[in-house]
């Protein structure tokens, strides 16, 4: 009977560790207030449509992204997040996927 509480405690600890890792992953992937962002279509949007939406919101195109139809832009999260979310585009931190830093992107 003493094995059950021990196994239960272990599963709680494992659950807490997984939750903490998940939170850290979300923080690492969250787009910056201003800087490079990876735009990934999740609803079948074309690359040209994503670029058009981003440019209309004042972003600067940096380069093509590492995923199909994805692009990397430099811009402000506040202006990009709403229109891109409504279009079915996931906005991630560019730094989390090896994109150039904000200074490098602005100079490009």
N, C-alpha and C positions, 0 to 999 in steps of 0.2 A: 503494500500500500504506500510505502514511502517513495517508491519509484515514480508514481503518478505526479505528485507535486513537483518533483525534480524535473520531470519531462515537461510539465506544464510551464514551469519557470524558464526552462531553456527555450521553449517555443515563444514565450513572451519576449525574452531577450533577443532572439533572432528576429522577431517581428519588429521590435524597436530599432534594431540595427538596419533592417531593410527600409523602414520608414525614413530613418535619418539619411540613408544613402539616396533615397528617392528625392528627398527635399534638397539635398546638395546638388543632385543632377538638375532639378528644376531651376535652381539658382544659377547654375553654370550656363544653362541654355537660355535663360531669360534675356531678351534683347536689351541693350543698353539704352539709356535715355537719349544719347546721341552717339553715333559711331557706326561701325560696320555691322550689317545684319544679313543673315542668310534667309532668303525668301524661298520657301518650298511649297509648291502647289499640292494640295491634298484633295482637290475637287476637279482635277483635269484641266485647269487653266493652262493656256499656252505661255511660253516664256515671253512672247511679245506682249501679251495682255498683262502679265505681272509687271513688266518693265513700264508699260504705259501707266498703270495705276501708281507705281512708285514715283515715277517722274512727275506725275500730276500733283503729287503731295510734296514736291520739293527735294526728293532724294536724288543722289548722283549714282549712276551706274558704275560699279567698280569692275566687275568681271562676271563671267558665267560661274555658277556654283558647281560643286562636286556631284550633285544629284541631277537626274534628268529634269529638264525644264526649270531648274533652280537658278537663281541669280543672287549676286552679292551686291548690296547697295550701301551707300553711306547716307545716313539721314537721321531724322528725329523720330523716336518711337511714338510720341504723342500724335504726330500727324499721319504716320504710316499704319499703325496697328488697327484702327477702326476700319478703314477702307479695305485693307488686305484681308482682315478676318472675314468681312462680309463677302469677299470674293473667294473664300476658301483657300487662303494662303497662310501657311504657318510661318511666323516670324521668329527667328532664333538669333541668338548672339553669334556674330561673325567670329569672335575670338574663340568660341568653343569648338569651332570646326576648322581652325587654322587659317582663317581669313586674315588679311592684312590688318594692322592696327589702325585706329582712327586717323593718326597723323599720316601714315603711308597712304591711306585711301583718299584723304583730302588733297594730298599732293599729286595724286594720279590724274 
